[in-house]
């Protein structure tokens, strides 16, 4: 794990207790994106947010 990843994980461990807890919250956020009201955001905006959440989740779960 590189230094940047270690700093990232340490930042969230203090706020969420563990990377796994934050990953669970991000999973919920991804699920919530499926229920966003039509027209609230563009499809591209939602895809960018979902992609960022997926990438963060991968780091937290050690899938990098």
C-alpha positions, 0 to 999 in steps of 0.5 A: 500500500502506498503512502497516499493510500495509507493517508487516505485510509487513516483519514477515514478510519478516525471518522468511520471506525474502519475502512469496512464501515466506510465501505458499507456506507459507500455501498449504501450510497451507490444503492441510493443513486439508483433511486435519484429522481429523474432529471435531478442530475445528468446521467453523466454526473451520476456515472462520475459519482458512482465511479468515484465511489466505486474506486474509493470502495475498492481502495477501502476493501484492498482491491487496488 
